[in-house]
Amino acid sequence: MDIPFIRLARFALDCTNSTLLAIEQMHYEFKNTRTEVFKYSTSCFRKSVRSLQPIC
């Protein structure tokens, strides 16, 4: 495997973990969580893609 793929997989795992943590926290804090979680996960993946652009 080449390094860009490994970095992409790492970013995806980080985003998944942080999104799951956010879901758990928001589950207790907010009743309507779908939009909040969606905003959080999309911003996380956008940051990952931006940071990967120079690599690819």
PDB file of N, CA, C and O in Angstrom:
ATOM      1  N   MET A   1       0.841  -1.200   0.000  1.00  0.00           N
ATOM      2  CA  MET A   1       0.000   0.000   0.000  1.00  0.00           C
ATOM      3  C   MET A   1       0.876   1.250   0.000  1.00  0.00           C
ATOM      4  O   MET A   1       1.941   1.292   0.616  1.00  0.00           O
ATOM      5  N   ASP A   2       0.401   2.246  -0.698  1.00  0.00           N
ATOM      6  CA  ASP A   2       1.163   3.492  -0.713  1.00  0.00           C
ATOM      7  C   ASP A   2       0.737   4.385   0.447  1.00  0.00           C
ATOM      8  O   ASP A   2      -0.318   4.190   1.051  1.00  0.00           O
ATOM      9  N   ILE A   3       1.575   5.361   0.740  1.00  0.00           N
ATOM     10  CA  ILE A   3       1.368   6.207   1.915  1.00  0.00           C
ATOM     11  C   ILE A   3       0.082   7.037   1.832  1.00  0.00           C
ATOM     12  O   ILE A   3      -0.607   7.144   2.846  1.00  0.00           O
ATOM     13  N   PRO A   4      -0.286   7.633   0.686  1.00  0.00           N
ATOM     14  CA  PRO A   4      -1.532   8.412   0.654  1.00  0.00           C
ATOM     15  C   PRO A   4      -2.751   7.593   1.070  1.00  0.00           C
ATOM     16  O   PRO A   4      -3.639   8.103   1.755  1.00  0.00           O
ATOM     17  N   PHE A   5      -2.797   6.329   0.659  1.00  0.00           N
ATOM     18  CA  PHE A   5      -3.947   5.500   1.034  1.00  0.00           C
ATOM     19  C   PHE A   5      -3.989   5.268   2.540  1.00  0.00           C
ATOM     20  O   PHE A   5      -5.055   5.307   3.153  1.00  0.00           O
ATOM     21  N   ILE A   6      -2.822   5.026   3.130  1.00  0.00           N
ATOM     22  CA  ILE A   6      -2.755   4.800   4.574  1.00  0.00           C
ATOM     23  C   ILE A   6      -3.186   6.057   5.325  1.00  0.00           C
ATOM     24  O   ILE A   6      -3.912   5.976   6.316  1.00  0.00           O
ATOM     25  N   ARG A   7      -2.739   7.209   4.854  1.00  0.00           N
ATOM     26  CA  ARG A   7      -3.130   8.466   5.502  1.00  0.00           C
ATOM     27  C   ARG A   7      -4.631   8.698   5.351  1.00  0.00           C
ATOM     28  O   ARG A   7      -5.288   9.148   6.289  1.00  0.00           O
ATOM     29  N   LEU A   8      -5.170   8.395   4.183  1.00  0.00           N
ATOM     30  CA  LEU A   8      -6.610   8.552   3.967  1.00  0.00           C
ATOM     31  C   LEU A   8      -7.396   7.664   4.922  1.00  0.00           C
ATOM     32  O   LEU A   8      -8.389   8.094   5.508  1.00  0.00           O
ATOM     33  N   ALA A   9      -6.943   6.416   5.077  1.00  0.00           N
ATOM     34  CA  ALA A   9      -7.619   5.499   5.996  1.00  0.00           C
ATOM     35  C   ALA A   9      -7.538   6.008   7.425  1.00  0.00           C
ATOM     36  O   ALA A   9      -8.506   5.902   8.178  1.00  0.00           O
ATOM     37  N   ARG A  10      -6.395   6.558   7.802  1.00  0.00           N
ATOM     38  CA  ARG A  10      -6.226   7.086   9.154  1.00  0.00           C
ATOM     39  C   ARG A  10      -7.167   8.259   9.408  1.00  0.00           C
ATOM     40  O   ARG A  10      -7.793   8.340  10.465  1.00  0.00           O
ATOM     41  N   PHE A  11      -7.268   9.172   8.432  1.00  0.00           N
ATOM     42  CA  PHE A  11      -8.176  10.302   8.572  1.00  0.00           C
ATOM     43  C   PHE A  11      -9.619   9.837   8.683  1.00  0.00           C
ATOM     44  O   PHE A  11     -10.392  10.371   9.478  1.00  0.00           O
ATOM     45  N   ALA A  12      -9.976   8.843   7.885  1.00  0.00           N
ATOM     46  CA  ALA A  12     -11.347   8.330   7.932  1.00  0.00           C
ATOM     47  C   ALA A  12     -11.658   7.736   9.303  1.00  0.00           C
ATOM     48  O   ALA A  12     -12.744   7.947   9.844  1.00  0.00           O
ATOM     49  N   LEU A  13     -10.708   6.996   9.861  1.00  0.00           N
ATOM     50  CA  LEU A  13     -10.907   6.424  11.198  1.00  0.00           C
ATOM     51  C   LEU A  13     -11.022   7.514  12.249  1.00  0.00           C
ATOM     52  O   LEU A  13     -11.878   7.436  13.131  1.00  0.00           O
ATOM     53  N   ASP A  14     -10.172   8.527  12.167  1.00  0.00           N
ATOM     54  CA  ASP A  14     -10.250   9.629  13.124  1.00  0.00           C
ATOM     55  C   ASP A  14     -11.602  10.318  13.043  1.00  0.00           C
ATOM     56  O   ASP A  14     -12.210  10.629  14.067  1.00  0.00           O
ATOM     57  N   CYS A  15     -12.068  10.554  11.829  1.00  0.00           N
ATOM     58  CA  CYS A  15     -13.363  11.210  11.654  1.00  0.00           C
ATOM     59  C   CYS A  15     -14.482  10.350  12.198  1.00  0.00           C
ATOM     60  O   CYS A  15     -15.395  10.852  12.853  1.00  0.00           O
ATOM     61  N   THR A  16     -14.415   9.053  11.930  1.00  0.00           N
ATOM     62  CA  THR A  16     -15.456   8.153  12.422  1.00  0.00           C
ATOM     63  C   THR A  16     -15.489   8.149  13.941  1.00  0.00           C
ATOM     64  O   THR A  16     -16.556   8.252  14.545  1.00  0.00           O
ATOM     65  N   ASN A  17     -14.320   8.030  14.557  1.00  0.00           N
ATOM     66  CA  ASN A  17     -14.253   8.017  16.017  1.00  0.00           C
ATOM     67  C   ASN A  17     -14.764   9.314  16.615  1.00  0.00           C
ATOM     68  O   ASN A  17     -15.554   9.291  17.558  1.00  0.00           O
ATOM     69  N   SER A  18     -14.323  10.448  16.079  1.00  0.00           N
ATOM     70  CA  SER A  18     -14.746  11.727  16.641  1.00  0.00           C
ATOM     71  C   SER A  18     -16.230  11.968  16.398  1.00  0.00           C
ATOM     72  O   SER A  18     -16.908  12.569  17.231  1.00  0.00           O
ATOM     73  N   THR A  19     -16.739  11.499  15.251  1.00  0.00           N
ATOM     74  CA  THR A  19     -18.164  11.650  14.985  1.00  0.00           C
ATOM     75  C   THR A  19     -18.992  10.797  15.941  1.00  0.00           C
ATOM     76  O   THR A  19     -20.035  11.237  16.425  1.00  0.00           O
ATOM     77  N   LEU A  20     -18.527   9.578  16.211  1.00  0.00           N
ATOM     78  CA  LEU A  20     -19.236   8.718  17.163  1.00  0.00           C
ATOM     79  C   LEU A  20     -19.225   9.332  18.559  1.00  0.00           C
ATOM     80  O   LEU A  20     -20.235   9.290  19.261  1.00  0.00           O
ATOM     81  N   LEU A  21     -18.103   9.897  18.964  1.00  0.00           N
ATOM     82  CA  LEU A  21     -18.047  10.569  20.257  1.00  0.00           C
ATOM     83  C   LEU A  21     -19.020  11.742  20.300  1.00  0.00           C
ATOM     84  O   LEU A  21     -19.702  11.962  21.301  1.00  0.00           O
ATOM     85  N   ALA A  22     -19.074  12.489  19.207  1.00  0.00           N
ATOM     86  CA  ALA A  22     -19.987  13.630  19.152  1.00  0.00           C
ATOM     87  C   ALA A  22     -21.437  13.168  19.239  1.00  0.00           C
ATOM     88  O   ALA A  22     -22.266  13.814  19.880  1.00  0.00           O
ATOM     89  N   ILE A  23     -21.735  12.045  18.588  1.00  0.00           N
ATOM     90  CA  ILE A  23     -23.095  11.509  18.644  1.00  0.00           C
ATOM     91  C   ILE A  23     -23.458  11.143  20.081  1.00  0.00           C
ATOM     92  O   ILE A  23     -24.565  11.427  20.539  1.00  0.00           O
ATOM     93  N   GLU A  24     -22.524  10.513  20.787  1.00  0.00           N
ATOM     94  CA  GLU A  24     -22.788  10.133  22.173  1.00  0.00           C
ATOM     95  C   GLU A  24     -23.025  11.360  23.038  1.00  0.00           C
ATOM     96  O   GLU A  24     -23.956  11.381  23.844  1.00  0.00           O
ATOM     97  N   GLN A  25     -22.195  12.379  22.880  1.00  0.00           N
ATOM     98  CA  GLN A  25     -22.349  13.596  23.683  1.00  0.00           C
ATOM     99  C   GLN A  25     -23.652  14.307  23.341  1.00  0.00           C
ATOM    100  O   GLN A  25     -24.387  14.728  24.235  1.00  0.00           O
ATOM    101  N   MET A  26     -23.936  14.440  22.050  1.00  0.00           N
ATOM    102  CA  MET A  26     -25.128  15.165  21.632  1.00  0.00           C
ATOM    103  C   MET A  26     -26.396  14.403  21.983  1.00  0.00           C
ATOM    104  O   MET A  26     -27.454  15.006  22.161  1.00  0.00           O
ATOM    105  N   HIS A  27     -26.299  13.107  22.082  1.00  0.00           N
ATOM    106  CA  HIS A  27     -27.456  12.294  22.438  1.00  0.00           C
ATOM    107  C   HIS A  27     -27.986  12.707  23.810  1.00  0.00           C
ATOM    108  O   HIS A  27     -29.193  12.699  24.050  1.00  0.00           O
ATOM    109  N   TYR A  28     -27.078  13.063  24.692  1.00  0.00           N
ATOM    110  CA  TYR A  28     -27.493  13.477  26.026  1.00  0.00           C
ATOM    111  C   TYR A  28     -27.852  14.957  26.080  1.00  0.00           C
ATOM    112  O   TYR A  28     -28.695  15.367  26.878  1.00  0.00           O
ATOM    113  N   GLU A  29     -27.211  15.760  25.229  1.00  0.00           N
ATOM    114  CA  GLU A  29     -27.386  17.208  25.327  1.00  0.00           C
ATOM    115  C   GLU A  29     -28.546  17.728  24.475  1.00  0.00           C
ATOM    116  O   GLU A  29     -29.234  18.666  24.878  1.00  0.00           O
ATOM    117  N   PHE A  30     -28.765  17.138  23.322  1.00  0.00           N
ATOM    118  CA  PHE A  30     -29.785  17.649  22.405  1.00  0.00           C
ATOM    119  C   PHE A  30     -30.776  16.552  22.041  1.00  0.00           C
ATOM    120  O   PHE A  30     -30.426  15.374  21.970  1.00  0.00           O
ATOM    121  N   LYS A  31     -32.008  16.959  21.813  1.00  0.00           N
ATOM    122  CA  LYS A  31     -33.000  15.987  21.359  1.00  0.00           C
ATOM    123  C   LYS A  31     -32.905  15.796  19.848  1.00  0.00           C
ATOM    124  O   LYS A  31     -32.991  14.676  19.343  1.00  0.00           O
ATOM    125  N   ASN A  32     -32.726  16.908  19.134  1.00  0.00           N
ATOM    126  CA  ASN A  32     -32.637  16.825  17.681  1.00  0.00           C
ATOM    127  C   ASN A  32     -31.163  16.789  17.284  1.00  0.00           C
ATOM    128  O   ASN A  32     -30.530  17.835  17.148  1.00  0.00           O
ATOM    129  N   THR A  33     -30.618  15.589  17.097  1.00  0.00           N
ATOM    130  CA  THR A  33     -29.170  15.461  16.891  1.00  0.00           C
ATOM    131  C   THR A  33     -28.781  15.326  15.426  1.00  0.00           C
ATOM    132  O   THR A  33     -27.619  15.547  15.084  1.00  0.00           O
ATOM    133  N   ARG A  34     -29.695  14.980  14.572  1.00  0.00           N
ATOM    134  CA  ARG A  34     -29.302  14.640  13.198  1.00  0.00           C
ATOM    135  C   ARG A  34     -28.577  15.776  12.505  1.00  0.00           C
ATOM    136  O   ARG A  34     -27.526  15.557  11.901  1.00  0.00           O
ATOM    137  N   THR A  35     -29.119  16.993  12.579  1.00  0.00           N
ATOM    138  CA  THR A  35     -28.481  18.099  11.853  1.00  0.00           C
ATOM    139  C   THR A  35     -27.136  18.448  12.470  1.00  0.00           C
ATOM    140  O   THR A  35     -26.187  18.756  11.750  1.00  0.00           O
ATOM    141  N   GLU A  36     -27.042  18.403  13.808  1.00  0.00           N
ATOM    142  CA  GLU A  36     -25.778  18.723  14.470  1.00  0.00           C
ATOM    143  C   GLU A  36     -24.689  17.715  14.095  1.00  0.00           C
ATOM    144  O   GLU A  36     -23.564  18.098  13.774  1.00  0.00           O
ATOM    145  N   VAL A  37     -25.029  16.442  14.138  1.00  0.00           N
ATOM    146  CA  VAL A  37     -24.053  15.397  13.798  1.00  0.00           C
ATOM    147  C   VAL A  37     -23.662  15.491  12.335  1.00  0.00           C
ATOM    148  O   VAL A  37     -22.494  15.310  11.990  1.00  0.00           O
ATOM    149  N   PHE A  38     -24.636  15.773  11.468  1.00  0.00           N
ATOM    150  CA  PHE A  38     -24.333  15.904  10.041  1.00  0.00           C
ATOM    151  C   PHE A  38     -23.366  17.059   9.803  1.00  0.00           C
ATOM    152  O   PHE A  38     -22.400  16.917   9.054  1.00  0.00           O
ATOM    153  N   LYS A  39     -23.622  18.203  10.438  1.00  0.00           N
ATOM    154  CA  LYS A  39     -22.715  19.349  10.295  1.00  0.00           C
ATOM    155  C   LYS A  39     -21.320  18.998  10.777  1.00  0.00           C
ATOM    156  O   LYS A  39     -20.327  19.330  10.129  1.00  0.00           O
ATOM    157  N   TYR A  40     -21.247  18.321  11.922  1.00  0.00           N
ATOM    158  CA  TYR A  40     -19.945  17.972  12.499  1.00  0.00           C
ATOM    159  C   TYR A  40     -19.183  17.019  11.590  1.00  0.00           C
ATOM    160  O   TYR A  40     -17.998  17.231  11.333  1.00  0.00           O
ATOM    161  N   SER A  41     -19.840  15.975  11.101  1.00  0.00           N
ATOM    162  CA  SER A  41     -19.136  14.980  10.289  1.00  0.00           C
ATOM    163  C   SER A  41     -18.723  15.558   8.939  1.00  0.00           C
ATOM    164  O   SER A  41     -17.637  15.254   8.447  1.00  0.00           O
ATOM    165  N   THR A  42     -19.577  16.389   8.331  1.00  0.00           N
ATOM    166  CA  THR A  42     -19.197  16.950   7.036  1.00  0.00           C
ATOM    167  C   THR A  42     -18.013  17.899   7.177  1.00  0.00           C
ATOM    168  O   THR A  42     -17.125  17.901   6.325  1.00  0.00           O
ATOM    169  N   SER A  43     -17.982  18.710   8.241  1.00  0.00           N
ATOM    170  CA  SER A  43     -16.841  19.612   8.406  1.00  0.00           C
ATOM    171  C   SER A  43     -15.569  18.812   8.673  1.00  0.00           C
ATOM    172  O   SER A  43     -14.488  19.197   8.226  1.00  0.00           O
ATOM    173  N   CYS A  44     -15.693  17.704   9.398  1.00  0.00           N
ATOM    174  CA  CYS A  44     -14.527  16.873   9.681  1.00  0.00           C
ATOM    175  C   CYS A  44     -13.975  16.273   8.392  1.00  0.00           C
ATOM    176  O   CYS A  44     -12.765  16.303   8.169  1.00  0.00           O
ATOM    177  N   PHE A  45     -14.838  15.733   7.546  1.00  0.00           N
ATOM    178  CA  PHE A  45     -14.362  15.122   6.307  1.00  0.00           C
ATOM    179  C   PHE A  45     -13.812  16.169   5.350  1.00  0.00           C
ATOM    180  O   PHE A  45     -12.876  15.889   4.602  1.00  0.00           O
ATOM    181  N   ARG A  46     -14.379  17.371   5.362  1.00  0.00           N
ATOM    182  CA  ARG A  46     -13.828  18.431   4.515  1.00  0.00           C
ATOM    183  C   ARG A  46     -12.402  18.773   4.934  1.00  0.00           C
ATOM    184  O   ARG A  46     -11.529  18.952   4.084  1.00  0.00           O
ATOM    185  N   LYS A  47     -12.166  18.862   6.241  1.00  0.00           N
ATOM    186  CA  LYS A  47     -10.815  19.143   6.729  1.00  0.00           C
ATOM    187  C   LYS A  47      -9.861  18.032   6.307  1.00  0.00           C
ATOM    188  O   LYS A  47      -8.726  18.303   5.914  1.00  0.00           O
ATOM    189  N   SER A  48     -10.317  16.784   6.387  1.00  0.00           N
ATOM    190  CA  SER A  48      -9.465  15.659   6.006  1.00  0.00           C
ATOM    191  C   SER A  48      -9.105  15.731   4.531  1.00  0.00           C
ATOM    192  O   SER A  48      -7.950  15.523   4.158  1.00  0.00           O
ATOM    193  N   VAL A  49     -10.086  16.024   3.699  1.00  0.00           N
ATOM    194  CA  VAL A  49      -9.832  16.091   2.259  1.00  0.00           C
ATOM    195  C   VAL A  49      -8.871  17.229   1.948  1.00  0.00           C
ATOM    196  O   VAL A  49      -7.966  17.074   1.127  1.00  0.00           O
ATOM    197  N   ARG A  50      -9.065  18.375   2.602  1.00  0.00           N
ATOM    198  CA  ARG A  50      -8.166  19.510   2.380  1.00  0.00           C
ATOM    199  C   ARG A  50      -6.734  19.169   2.759  1.00  0.00           C
ATOM    200  O   ARG A  50      -5.795  19.524   2.046  1.00  0.00           O
ATOM    201  N   SER A  51      -6.568  18.479   3.883  1.00  0.00           N
ATOM    202  CA  SER A  51      -5.216  18.166   4.322  1.00  0.00           C
ATOM    203  C   SER A  51      -4.588  17.073   3.464  1.00  0.00           C
ATOM    204  O   SER A  51      -3.366  16.928   3.446  1.00  0.00           O
ATOM    205  N   LEU A  52      -5.409  16.305   2.754  1.00  0.00           N
ATOM    206  CA  LEU A  52      -4.867  15.252   1.896  1.00  0.00           C
ATOM    207  C   LEU A  52      -4.528  15.746   0.497  1.00  0.00           C
ATOM    208  O   LEU A  52      -3.760  15.094  -0.211  1.00  0.00           O
ATOM    209  N   GLN A  53      -5.074  16.870   0.087  1.00  0.00           N
ATOM    210  CA  GLN A  53      -4.866  17.342  -1.282  1.00  0.00           C
ATOM    211  C   GLN A  53      -3.398  17.466  -1.680  1.00  0.00           C
ATOM    212  O   GLN A  53      -3.038  17.042  -2.778  1.00  0.00           O
ATOM    213  N   PRO A  54      -2.531  18.034  -0.829  1.00  0.00           N
ATOM    214  CA  PRO A  54      -1.125  18.135  -1.247  1.00  0.00           C
ATOM    215  C   PRO A  54      -0.447  16.772  -1.408  1.00  0.00           C
ATOM    216  O   PRO A  54       0.503  16.636  -2.178  1.00  0.00           O
ATOM    217  N   ILE A  55      -0.938  15.762  -0.680  1.00  0.00           N
ATOM    218  CA  ILE A  55      -0.314  14.444  -0.718  1.00  0.00           C
ATOM    219  C   ILE A  55      -0.610  13.742  -2.042  1.00  0.00           C
ATOM    220  O   ILE A  55       0.275  13.133  -2.644  1.00  0.00           O
ATOM    221  N   CYS A  56      -1.851  13.834  -2.484  1.00  0.00           N
ATOM    222  CA  CYS A  56      -2.294  13.007  -3.622  1.00  0.00           C
ATOM    223  C   CYS A  56      -1.773  13.507  -4.963  1.00  0.00           C
ATOM    224  O   CYS A  56      -2.065  12.912  -6.000  1.00  0.00           O
TER     225      CYS A  56
END
